[in-house]
Amino acid sequence: MKAERVPRGQVAGKEKLQPYITTEVAEAARNAVVATTPYEGGYQSLSDLIEDAIREKLTRLERKFNEGEPFAQRPRKKIRTGRPPAR
């Protein structure tokens, strides 16, 4: 069985996600990756840190709002994208 080729600039089994976060949080995350890389259990990349943080938060949300079960699959295109509305 031949493995599928991954298009250049993509990672197998991963999806690019581009949320906007504050500069303060972004810098703190980058600092944490650099500081923890040399240690066992540290982070080797910003993507690893972000994915781990999202997984931890999802677990808490599932416990709080869905009796610990994964949330149901949403209908496609139901999440607002782009710039947030002006306030």
N, C-alpha and C positions, 0 to 999 in steps of 0.2 A: 504494500500500500504506500503510495507516494504522498508525502506531506504537502498540504496546500501552501502556496507561496503567499507570504504576507507582503502587501504593497509597501513600497518604500515610505518611511516616516510613520509606520504603524507598528504596533506590537501585537503579537498573536494573543487572542483572548482578552484584549483590552479595548476600551473605548475612550476616545479623547473627550474630556469634559472641561468646559471653560467657564467656570463661574467667576463672578466678580467678588472679591473680598477686600477688606481694608488693607492698606499698605502696612499698617501696624501688625496685623495678623500674618500677612505674607512674610514680612521680615522675621517675625518670631519663629515661624515654621522653618524658614531657611536656616536660621541660627540653630534651631533644634537638630536639624539634619546634620549640619556640620559638626556640632558638638557631640552627637551620639554615634556618628559613623564608626569611630574606632572601637566601640564597645559591643560586646555580645548583647543582642537584643536591641541595639541601636538601629537607626534608620540609614539605609544606603541611598535613598532618593526621596525627593519631595513627594513623588507619586505614592511611594510606600506609606509615608506618614499620613497623607491625606486619605488614602483608601482605608487605613487602619482607623483613623479618627471617624470617618463616615460610618464604618461598620459598628464601632462602639456606640455612636449616637443612634443608629438604626435599631440596635438591640434595645436601647433604653426607650425609644419611641414605641417599639413593638410591645414591650412590657406595659408601658403606660396606657397606650391607646388601643391595643389589639390583643390583649390577653397573652402576650408573648409570642404570638404567631406572626409570620411574615405578612405584610400588607398585600391585599389583592392586586393583581395586575391591573394597571390603569388603562383606560382607553387611550390609544395613540393620540399624540398631539394635544393633550389636555394640560400641559404645563406651559405657562406663559414664558416666552423666551425674549431675548433682546433687552433693550434698556428698560429699567423700571419706569413706571408712569411718573410724571412730574408731580410734586406735592405742593 
